[in-house]
Amino acid sequence: MLGTLVVELLGLSVPGPVLGMLLFLLVLPAMSRGWPDLEQVTRFFLANLSLLFVPAAVGIVRHLGLVSPILLQLLVVLLVSLLVGLVVTAGVFAVLARRIAPAREEELEP
């Protein structure tokens, strides 16, 4: 909600939820004591993640006349961005797993 409020007040061309997540990403590491309910909140959002796609799907169906001429290009862009996202995510996971593995092995040694 804070992201949407900032976007409306400043007239930015960034979606409010995107700005809100960026603000949250900046604030989260600054919290010194952590957030005890973070796991519960993340489980809730992950369980209901599919609901976040409903507004986009309704918008596409409502404006199908505008979207239909570029539907093939849109599908190609979505597929390519999905594949790029998967590759980047897998790469980041691999790098982090290699960094964490030696630390875990040190913890397990007697």
Secondary structure in CASP SS format (residue, H / E / C, confidence):
PFRMAT SS
TARGET T0000
AUTHOR 0000-0000-0000
METHOD secondary structure of the structure
MODEL  1
M C 1.00
L H 1.00
G H 1.00
T H 1.00
L H 1.00
V H 1.00
V H 1.00
E H 1.00
L H 1.00
L H 1.00
G C 1.00
L C 1.00
S C 1.00
V C 1.00
P C 1.00
G H 1.00
P H 1.00
V H 1.00
L H 1.00
G H 1.00
M H 1.00
L H 1.00
L H 1.00
F H 1.00
L H 1.00
L H 1.00
V H 1.00
L H 1.00
P H 1.00
A H 1.00
M C 1.00
S C 1.00
R C 1.00
G C 1.00
W C 1.00
P C 1.00
D C 1.00
L H 1.00
E H 1.00
Q H 1.00
V H 1.00
T H 1.00
R H 1.00
F H 1.00
F H 1.00
L H 1.00
A H 1.00
N C 1.00
L H 1.00
S H 1.00
L H 1.00
L H 1.00
F H 1.00
V H 1.00
P H 1.00
A H 1.00
A H 1.00
V H 1.00
G H 1.00
I H 1.00
V H 1.00
R H 1.00
H C 1.00
L H 1.00
G H 1.00
L H 1.00
V H 1.00
S H 1.00
P H 1.00
I H 1.00
L H 1.00
L H 1.00
Q H 1.00
L H 1.00
L H 1.00
V H 1.00
V H 1.00
L H 1.00
L H 1.00
V H 1.00
S H 1.00
L H 1.00
L H 1.00
V H 1.00
G H 1.00
L H 1.00
V H 1.00
V H 1.00
T H 1.00
A H 1.00
G H 1.00
V H 1.00
F H 1.00
A H 1.00
V H 1.00
L H 1.00
A H 1.00
R H 1.00
R H 1.00
I H 1.00
A H 1.00
P H 1.00
A H 1.00
R H 1.00
E H 1.00
E H 1.00
E H 1.00
L H 1.00
E C 1.00
P C 1.00
END
